[in-house]
Amino acid sequence: MAVSTNDLRNGMTLDLPEGLFSVVEFQHVKPGKGGAFVRTKLKNVRTGAVIERTFRADEKLEQAIVDKREMQFLYREGAEYVFMDTVSYEQLQVPTTALGDASNYLKEGDDAVLQFFGTEIVGVDLPAAVELTVAETEPGVQGDRVSGARKPATLETGLVVQVPLFVNPGEKIKVDTRSGEYLTRA
C-alpha cells in the first residue's frame, strides 16, 4: 500500500528496497530555497540497525502491513518455542532466532504479542517488566556492604542479571525487558 511521506507517523512500518523499516522519528523541513523534504530516522525491524534517510515531500513509499497477534508461550521443543494463538487456539513453532532477546524473558504460560509480516515474525512485544525466579546466585558475604554492591544471578530462563547482595536463590524478582536490568523483588 503506497503512502505519502507527508503522512508518515512514528511507529509506521515501511517496506523499502533495503528491507523492512519502522519510523522512529520524522521531521518536515521547508527551506527558504528549493522544495520541501522529510528527514527521517528509520530502524531496521530485522536487524535493529538505525539509519537516517531524507525523502522529497509527497514522495510515495510502500507501507508494510504488520499484523500483531496475541500469543501464549506454551513450551520449548528443542531449539523452537511453541506458541498458541489466544483467538484461534492454533499452535505455532517459532525458532529462537526469530524471537531475539525476547527468549530471555519468556517462561511457560506467558503472553506476548508477535508481529507478523506475511508469515515471517519480525518482532515481539513483551510487557515492560516480567517476574522471574532466581535459579542460582552466590550468597552475599558479610561485610561486603559497599553501597550498591551487586552480584550475578542466573534466572530460570538462563538470563544472567546483576542483583543486590540480599537476593537469594528461589526468590522472584522483576526484570526490565527493555534493558535487562533488575528492578525489585516481586
Secondary structure as GFF3:
##gff-version 3
##sequence-region A 1 186
A	DSSP	beta_strand	2	4	.	.	.	ID=ss1
A	DSSP	three_ten_helix	5	7	.	.	.	ID=ss2
A	DSSP	beta_strand	13	16	.	.	.	ID=ss3
A	DSSP	beta_strand	19	29	.	.	.	ID=ss4
A	DSSP	beta_strand	37	44	.	.	.	ID=ss5
A	DSSP	beta_strand	50	56	.	.	.	ID=ss6
A	DSSP	beta_strand	60	62	.	.	.	ID=ss7
A	DSSP	beta_strand	67	77	.	.	.	ID=ss8
A	DSSP	beta_strand	80	85	.	.	.	ID=ss9
A	DSSP	beta_strand	91	95	.	.	.	ID=ss10
A	DSSP	alpha_helix	96	99	.	.	.	ID=ss11
A	DSSP	three_ten_helix	100	104	.	.	.	ID=ss12
A	DSSP	beta_strand	111	117	.	.	.	ID=ss13
A	DSSP	beta_strand	120	125	.	.	.	ID=ss14
A	DSSP	beta_strand	129	137	.	.	.	ID=ss15
A	DSSP	beta_strand	150	155	.	.	.	ID=ss16
A	DSSP	beta_strand	160	164	.	.	.	ID=ss17
A	DSSP	beta_strand	172	176	.	.	.	ID=ss18
A	DSSP	beta_strand	182	185	.	.	.	ID=ss19
###
